[in-house]
Amino acid sequence: MDKVAVLTHILKPEVISTLLGGELPVSVIKNNRYISLLTSDALATDRNAVDNSLDHAIQAALTDETRFVILTGPEGSGKTTALEKLVVGWAKGEHFQNFPYVFHFKLRELNSLTGTLSLETLLLHHHVNVPRESLPLILKNPAEVLFVFDDLDQCKQSLDLSAHTLCSDPSQAASMPCLVASLLRGSLLKGAAFVVASRSTVSLKFLSSTMVEVLGFLKPQREAYFNKFFPDPIAAGKAIIHMEKTLGFYDICTSPRFCWTVCSVYKSLMDAGAKLPETLSQLYVNILVHLIQSLSLNEACSREFISALGKMASHCLLDQHSSCTEEEMNSFGFQQFLTSVGAFLQVHGDPSERRVFSFHSSLMQEFLLAVSVFCDNSTPGGAEKMLEKHKSHAKFLDLFLSALSEPLQRRPLESLLGELNSDQIMDFKKWFKSNSEQTLKGFHKEKHQHCFHLLHQTQNESLVKEIITPSARIGISYGDLSLQDCVALNYVIMCLGELEQLNLYHTGNLTEEQAEMLAPTMTLSRKICLSQSSLSAGAVSHLASALSRGITKELDLSYSHLGDEKFKILCAGIRDCKLQTIQLAVCNLTEAMCEDLVSALTSGSSQLCVLDLTFNDIGDQGLTKLCKALQSPLCKLQDLQLHGCKLTAASMDSLSAALCSGQSELREVNLNHNTIGERGVEALCKSLQHPLCKLRSLKFFDSDLTGSCCPHLMAALMSEHCSLSELDLSVNDLGQEGALQLCQALRQPGCRLEKLCLQRCELTEPVFKELSSVLTSGTSRLKSLAVGIHAVGDQGVKHLWDAVAHPSCLLEELDVEMTGLTDACLEDLCAAIRASKTLKTLELRNNSLTDASVPAIVKVLQDSDNMQEMNLKYNDFSEEALSILDECDKIRY
């Protein structure tokens, strides 16, 4: 086979490149602009793979065992160019030299072959004539033949077996679809190899083949393409940066064809010194302006032409047709324009034959439809009706309409088409504003995001401020945003100038690109919520930078499994920012990160007051390091949450020393779920008695305390220097003796405790009786008492009801959950509520109250001025009783 003739034929241009149709494969190859396409397999192994990914995939797939390789991918993804490059490479001796014969067919062209012909005839009269004497060799050695079929999905007839009687004789005449089906099914030239390209593989399921999914261009491939398109590296850099910033997040950017269009538009604008488009809509305005100017039509004809294109676009969308016949084109009003449609549409077939017309892309199709809507001079309401009519098929129509409703956006088009229909535009803007305001009052994040996309396309800051009023719920979770969503959200917040809360809760994977897009929004957010999210190291870096430059005062990263390395990156931002609260619960942090944290806390510019390290295994060594910061006058920490941090008594001396150093600002320490024990409590109680200790809240929930700890606690509470107002000792085995010792301290006039939690502490009725005495002593300051999960029954809790009814009792909150209450307590309970002037909330969950108690409880709560809430969950109520409880909004059940 004459390879020189093959090269000459395939590199001979038959038509010229068009703005929408993409650069011709021959031009790409000749101008050395070919970038090997990325495949799904290559992406899975190396995201930055640029060189030879598709070429390698085809060569690796085509083996002695596998004779079929199918390239799949959407229109414009570069399959045609890849196949022509493959044939050129073969003709130049670069690859596939084990095939002496390569036949390259385009199914679109074969469709024009009517009637019947044999395989021999097809091969002899292929683009490059095969010498007749070579034909027997080809037919005798099919393993030496490679067929390259492009646009296989464009075959006029189905390749299904039921549609054809397969032929096996190369000299037998058959229809073109029958010949193709016979070759693919091995009836003809069994053993030949095939590389085929098809958008869809539905009709090719019968093939035993290797599928290669063509992804087109990701960012590295786009950069390589732009660098080859623009001779000037500076221009190439400017163009690619702008595209990635304004368009790179759209799926269409993976299309080499679209990249050609963008490069062509950018080059034209840059050469003219004009501004590059900021949005997808602005890009298509530029494209359409260029195409209309190329036709040299007057204003009236241009408008008529766009209207015809709009009718065609609507027809193709509604009927789900990819192409239109010449008769259909005439019905849309194209009679005088059929010779001009080549710049806008793909035209298949010769003028002498039955031609079909189709759009190059769905995006251009929808944009032309949008323009035609505002060209329409019919009665207002057309835009809203058009959206409703096409909502199942058009993805970008409302975005384009939003952009075109703005005068600045549509002005370049109006210079060629005349003024668009102002009534239609005003009617659309009225609908858009009303619909957006209603959407943003709801809780559907997808609808919120779509609204932001529409506003982004308008590029109208005043419209954003007009639509997003204080009633808009833009604090709902926007977790798992796409890159496109990030751009739209960022635009809206930049217009607003400030955001109360950026809620990205439950973001599966916040990438560096997404965080970079959202960085300006982060700087404008008072609170950032990223709880239950996963952040890449690059994303953390952008977050840290935003914190150091912005106004954020609260950051929630709880359950983000950040890890020490990423936290170290974050510390760069914490060191110098306005952050006051950071929540780091369950972030996989260890003792290793404490040095970085200490450095940040003592930087002199850190304003951090609240630090939550709940369930991070920092251990005693980590806390000991952290205590160095607590003793620094530069550290402003007031609230330290160390819940479940694997601490023991070993680190309590260091914490105690920090608390009474005179430098610590700590007001609250949470040591829940640690193994503190008596020795640890003793160390901390010494600090509580120190005049320089400022601690007001201390929590020991489930911290391995026993009754032997109570003398130390009693001494601390009775100290004149103790400023503690809240103490949680729940889920510790204090027992009767220990609790009674605490009561002695509570009775002292100098004891400042206002909130005491003693749930599941092995308390008895005598303890409840003593607590009652404390509450009515006139010296107790207790306002909140939790003594639930003790089986003292009605008799034991009666002591507390009597105390609540006493005028000296200051209790506002009482928790007697799971204390064995029955209906027998009802009289004392109601009497206490009626008599109390202070009680506001009452916790009665998990008791044995029945329907008999319901009427009295409802009445006493309705009559009470101070009672705000009673929790009756998990009592023995019937459905009927629950409906009665529902009458009182103070009751939770």
FENGISUL-V968595 format. One record per helix or strand. SS is the DSSP state (alpha for helix, beta for strand). FROM is the first residue (numbers start at 1). TO is the last residue. If there is no record, write none. Layout:
SS&FROM&TO + SS&FROM&TO
//
This chain:
alpha&3&10 + beta&18&18 + beta&22&22 + alpha&25&30 + beta&38&39 + alpha&40&45 + alpha&53&61 + beta&68&72 + alpha&79&91 + beta&101&106 + alpha&107&110 + beta&116&117 + alpha&119&124 + alpha&132&140 + alpha&142&144 + beta&145&150 + alpha&152&154 + alpha&161&163 + beta&174&175 + alpha&176&184 + beta&193&198 + alpha&202&204 + beta&210&216 + alpha&219&229 + alpha&233&246 + alpha&251&254 + alpha&256&271 + alpha&280&295 + alpha&299&318 + beta&324&325 + alpha&326&332 + alpha&341&343 + beta&345&348 + beta&356&359 + alpha&362&375 + alpha&382&390 + alpha&397&404 + alpha&407&417 + alpha&422&439 + alpha&445&458 + alpha&461&467 + alpha&483&496 + beta&499&503 + beta&510&510 + alpha&512&523 + beta&525&529 + beta&535&535 + alpha&537&549 + beta&554&556 + alpha&563&574 + beta&581&583 + beta&590&590 + alpha&591&601 + beta&610&612 + beta&617&617 + alpha&619&630 + beta&639&641 + beta&648&648 + alpha&649&659 + beta&668&670 + beta&675&675 + alpha&677&688 + beta&697&699 + beta&706&706 + alpha&707&718 + beta&726&728 + beta&733&733 + alpha&735&747 + beta&755&757 + alpha&765&775 + beta&784&786 + alpha&793&805 + beta&813&815 + alpha&823&835 + beta&841&843 + beta&850&850 + alpha&851&863 + beta&869&871 + beta&876&876 + alpha&879&885 + beta&891&892
//
